[in-house]
């Protein structure tokens, strides 16, 4: 029991004494590597910092050994918990594509969290259920949204169709004679 207490104390001292190696993500550049070293602890790259100018999606996928789950925090609040599903194929960038197969597989847990424009600092905490160290991949992709016309645009379009219809209806029919 004393050995376990000593090891826990040493791990805590190492975590507190070691400077945080924050991971900075750049949107639309593909996957970045992160690592969970201690069960129920933050990943090595936490806090994960990035800025986005448009609506975007923060993505996380477990890797290599299935079974780990992750929680995403910001300012002490839980934002998301990983779940198991097959992720849709993602755009390929000239970066690390190692994590694509793990993202698309329903065997590995993942998070897909939508965010608006702003500056973010996320903490990722994993349970290490499949063993540590545990690798995971992170990325930020901008979300492409279809433009929705304003109501005035719809009114103008419907009015234009009405005018065209009225014009076509009032045209005099051409008479043809058979000789």
C-alpha positions in Angstrom: 0.0 0.0 0.0 2.9 2.4 0.8 4.4 1.7 -2.6 1.1 2.6 -4.4 0.8 5.8 -2.3 4.4 6.7 -3.1 3.9 6.0 -6.9 0.7 8.1 -6.9 2.5 10.9 -5.1 5.4 10.8 -7.5 3.1 10.9 -10.5 1.3 13.9 -9.1 4.6 15.7 -8.5 5.7 15.0 -12.0 2.5 16.3 -13.4 2.6 19.5 -11.3 6.3 20.1 -11.6 6.5 19.5 -15.4 5.6 22.5 -17.5 2.5 22.0 -19.6 3.2 21.3 -23.2 0.1 22.8 -24.8 -0.8 21.5 -28.2 -1.8 24.2 -30.7 -4.0 23.0 -33.5 -4.3 24.8 -36.9 -7.7 24.4 -38.6 -7.9 22.4 -41.9 -4.4 20.8 -41.6 -5.3 17.2 -40.7 -4.6 15.1 -37.7 -2.3 15.9 -34.8 -1.0 13.4 -32.3 -1.7 13.3 -28.6 -1.0 10.8 -25.8 -2.7 9.7 -22.6 -0.1 8.6 -20.0 -2.1 8.4 -16.8 -5.6 6.8 -16.5 -8.2 9.4 -15.7 -5.7 12.2 -16.3 -5.3 14.8 -19.0 -3.5 14.1 -22.2 0.1 15.2 -22.7 -1.1 17.9 -25.2 -3.7 19.4 -22.9 -4.6 22.2 -23.0 -5.3 22.1 -26.7 -5.4 25.7 -28.0 -6.7 27.0 -31.3 -8.6 29.9 -32.9 -11.2 29.6 -35.7 -12.8 32.4 -37.7 -15.8 30.4 -38.9 -18.0 27.6 -37.7 -15.8 24.5 -37.2 -15.7 21.0 -35.8 -13.2 19.7 -33.2 -12.6 16.0 -33.8 -10.9 13.4 -31.6 -10.5 9.7 -32.3 -9.1 6.9 -30.1 -6.3 4.9 -31.8 -4.5 1.6 -32.0 -6.2 -0.3 -29.1 -10.0 0.0 -28.8 -11.7 0.6 -25.5 -10.6 4.0 -24.3 -13.2 6.7 -23.8 -12.4 10.5 -23.5 -14.1 13.6 -22.1 -13.7 17.1 -23.5 -13.6 20.0 -21.0 -13.3 23.8 -21.3 -13.0 26.1 -18.2 -13.9 23.1 -16.0 -17.2 22.3 -17.8 -17.8 19.0 -19.5 -18.5 19.6 -23.2 -18.6 16.1 -24.7 -17.9 12.5 -24.0 -16.7 10.1 -26.7 -18.9 7.5 -28.2 -18.6 4.6 -30.6 -19.8 5.1 -34.2 -18.3 5.0 -37.7 -17.2 8.5 -38.6 -17.8 9.8 -42.1 -14.8 10.1 -44.4 -13.0 13.4 -43.9 -11.1 15.7 -46.3 -7.5 14.7 -46.8 -4.8 17.3 -46.1 -1.1 17.1 -46.7 -0.5 16.0 -43.2 -0.9 13.0 -40.9 -3.6 10.7 -42.3 -2.7 7.8 -39.9 -5.9 8.3 -37.9 -8.4 8.2 -40.8 -9.0 4.4 -40.4 -9.6 4.8 -36.7 -12.0 7.7 -37.3 -14.1 5.7 -39.8 -14.2 2.5 -37.6 -17.1 2.0 -35.2 -14.7 0.1 -32.9 -12.9 3.2 -31.7 -14.4 6.0 -29.6 -14.6 9.5 -31.0 -15.8 13.0 -30.4 -17.1 15.4 -33.1 -17.9 18.8 -31.3 -19.3 21.8 -33.3 -17.9 25.2 -32.3 -18.5 28.8 -33.5 -15.9 31.4 -34.3 -13.5 32.1 -31.4 -10.5 31.1 -29.4 -10.6 27.8 -27.6 -8.6 25.9 -24.9 -9.7 22.3 -24.4 -8.6 19.7 -21.9 -9.0 16.1 -23.0 -9.2 13.5 -20.2 -9.1 9.7 -20.9 -10.0 6.7 -18.8 -7.1 4.5 -20.1 -9.4 1.5 -20.0 -7.5 -0.2 -22.8 -4.1 0.5 -21.2 -1.7 3.4 -21.1 0.0 5.0 -22.9 -2.9 5.5 -25.2 -2.6 7.4 -28.6 -5.3 9.6 -30.0 -5.7 11.9 -32.9 -7.1 15.5 -32.9 -8.1 17.9 -35.7 -10.2 21.0 -36.4 -12.1 21.3 -39.7 -14.1 24.3 -40.9 -17.8 23.4 -41.5 -19.1 24.3 -44.9 -22.7 25.4 -44.6 -25.1 26.1 -47.4 -26.3 29.7 -47.7 -30.0 30.2 -46.9 -31.7 33.0 -48.8 -33.3 35.8 -46.7 -37.1 36.2 -46.7 -36.9 39.3 -49.0 -35.0 37.2 -51.5 -37.7 34.5 -51.4 -40.4 37.2 -51.9 -38.6 38.7 -54.9 -38.1 35.2 -56.4 -41.8 34.2 -56.0 -43.0 37.6 -57.3 -40.8 37.2 -60.4 -42.2 33.7 -61.1 -45.7 35.2 -60.7 -45.0 37.9 -63.2 -43.5 35.4 -65.7 -46.6 33.2 -65.3 -49.0 36.1 -65.7 -47.1 37.2 -68.9 -47.3 33.7 -70.4 -51.0 33.4 -69.6 -52.0 36.7 -71.2 -50.2 36.1 -74.5 -52.6 35.7 -77.4 -52.5 32.2 -78.9 -51.1 32.1 -82.4 -53.6 30.9 -85.0 -52.4 28.5 -87.6 -54.2 27.9 -90.9 -54.1 24.7 -92.8 -54.0 25.1 -96.6 
